[in-house]
Amino acid sequence: MPLILPANTLADTGYNIDNSIRINDADNAYLSWTPGSDGDLDKWTLSMWVKRTTISTYDYTFTVEKPSAGDNTVIVFYSDDGVRFEHYDGSQLGMLTTNRKLRDPNAWYHIVFVWDTGNGTAGNRQRMYINGVEETSFATDTNPSSGRVSFVSDASYVHWIGRGITQSESNNFDGYLAEIAFCDGQTYAASDFGEFDEDSGIWKPKKLDVTFGSQGYYLEFKQSGTGTDSSGIGADTSGNTNHWAVTNLAATDQTTDTPTNNFCVLNAINPTEANASFTEGNLKFTNTLNSSPHHGLAHGTMAVAKGKWYWEVRVDAIGGTAMGIGAEEVSAFGKNNVAGNQGISLFNHGYTHQRGSDVAVSGDTTYTTNDIIGVALDMDNRKIYFHKDGTYFNSGDPTSGATGTGAISLNAADVTMTPAVSNYNTGIQNCNFGNPQWTVSSTQADDAGYGNFEYDVPAGYYALCTKNLAEYG
């Protein structure tokens, strides 16, 4: 199984990015802004942090377009997973497409784009940095001519974040975006926005010390409203008040999944049934195939061999009698398996499924649409506990340690475990690893202060995120 051991697995090092936005392609969600006046069309720098949730598709991240003319400057993940930085004005006048493929749907990538057509060196007029290193290997490397203006910060062009060009709205961005900084009239390197950690060598963000220029902006996504002012998600905190309008982004699309604290999601690159799909930031899993044994099986992007961990799964649609919610051993993976074939899961018909065998659990352990199943995984004592809507099955007590009151013991083969869900026949599961796609009613965090859960996180249990993994994993 291609388990992702995510980047940025660092303890707190001082500078933190607090928020990101989650964009779901199917929602046609995006931010938009039109400059009040022209900026410097010859020189600018754009820095952004990106966490993709789909691969091998066109994902437009940043678009500037005059639809009536078809002219545009775009930044897009290409269908081969390279990054394309393109300026089009009747023809392609500047285009970089990386040979590097960005295919990790759990990694936060830092990408910096520079436009500097006054530069006397042709190869320096359009530049790109990924995770602190300037890209020099391109499948397409077409340099703009000297003095060629872009459309970025042009007051006659609409600017979009997360939306494709008019002809390609189905190719909107799908994933997470954090700390977007646009510096008008300035050329900066990646080192002005980030640095390599001294101990791990991981590229990480740092506090900005840059000049934004008259049409620059700094989007930190800290606010929660949808207005086009300082109270909205698209608020510009550079001091320029270049606020962005928000379309089809809900309050739940503001998350704490960031480059300085990366949270678990479902692993969209694992093989599963063709009818299975991942949406809502790889938190919602759907399988529409109506025949057994073709179960859609999905795993998490983070796995643990020690520590105590908690997550929740809301059932949005049952669709069949063999829905599974639990944890799997990462060394064994089969796309037709039900959750629990290589680990343990709770089935909706009232049994636990462990290593291929169904075992009844004391009390009513069935669940149905709109129920929330909580999973408390104790790898230190090799126990697992399940609750439905806050009540633990078999009078379980996740804080009972080695005693394991009401627990189910893990199999000896379950050494390194990751969250798992499975379903078929239009089953839908909505996972909450700490950044729920739904609005929770009680807002419960773990003991470290991370995560946003519907029900109380047991003492000593933690959300699956990189800061907790660095401390407790």
C-alpha positions, 0 to 999 in steps of 0.5 A: 500500500502506498502509505504516505508519511507526510512532510512537515511532521515537525514539533512546533518550531515557532512560526505557524500557519493557522488556517487553510481553505478546502475547495471541493471541485463539484461545489464550483467554489472559488475566490475572486477579485478585480484590482481597483487599478493596474499594478506592475504588469512586468514584475510580480511574485506569487507564493502559495501552499497547496495540498492536492486531493485529486491527481491526473486531472486538470486543477486550475489553482490561479486564473486571471482572464478576460473571457471576452478575449480568451486571454489569460494567465494561469497556474494549473496542475496539468493532467500528467501532474506537472505544474504549468505556469502559462501566459496566453494572449492569442498564442502561448507567449510564456509557458513553463510545465515541470517535468516533476510530478506532484502526486502526493495527495497528503503533502503540502507543497510550497510553490513560488511563481515569478514574472520578471519580463524586464530581466535581461536573461530570457530564462529568468523572466518566468521562474518557479520554485517548489519546496525551496528549490528552483525548477530547471527541468521543464517539459515546456520552457517558453520564455516571454519576450522582454517587456511582455506584460502579464494580465496579473494585477491588470484592473480589466481582468478578473482574478480567480483562486480555485477556478478554471478559465471560462472554457474549463470550469469543470477543472476547478481546483480540488484540495487545500490552499494556505498562505497565499502572498502576492507581491506586486512589483517585486521579485522574490525567491522561495527563501523569502517565504520559507526555509529548511528545518535545521534538524529534519531538512524539511521545507517549512514556512517562515514569517514573511518580511516582504513588500506587497506593493499597491496591488499585493495581497496576503490571504491567511484565511483566518476570518470566517465570513463570506463578505468582501471585507476584512471579516471574510475568508478572503480578507487581505491582511497585507494592509492593502485591503485587496479583499477577495469575494467568496463563492460557494465556500462554507464556514466548514471549508475553513480548516486547520489542516495547514503546512505547519500541522498536516491532518490525516485525510483518506488516501485517494491514490490507493487502488479501490473500485472504479465506482468509488470516489473521494470528495470534500478534501478527501474526507467523504468516501462514496461507492456506487457499485451494487454487487458483492464482493466489490466493496470500496475500501479506503485507508487514511494517509497517516498510520501509527504504531504507538500512541492513542488516537481518535477520529469520527465517521458520520454515516451519510448513506448506508446503501448495504448491510456490510458497511465497515468503519475501523482500522487496517494494518498498512502492510496488507491492502486489497481493493475489494476487501471490506474494512477489517479483513486486515484489521478490525472494523465495526459493521453496520449490522451489529458485528465487529469484523476482525481479520475476516471473522464476524464477532457479535458485540454486547448490546446494540451495535448497529448504526444507520444514516446520520449516526456518528461512529467514534473510533478510539485506537490505543496502540500502546495497550493494543485495544480499540473502542467504538462508540455510536453518537457518544456512547461506547459499545460494551460499556467501553472505557478508552481510558482504562489502559491495559485493563481494556474495559469494553475494548476489543484486542488487536490481532498480533498481526496488526502492527501499524494501523491506519483508519479505514472505511468500506462500503458498497451500493451507494454507501457514503461515509464522511470522515472527521480526523479533526477538520470536519466537512460538516458543522459539529454541534459541540466542538471538542478538541484533544488534550493538545488543543487540536481537532474539532470533533462532535464528541469528547476526545478521551483523555490521552487520545489525540487527533491524527495530525503531524504535530501530534505524531511528532509528539506522541507517535 
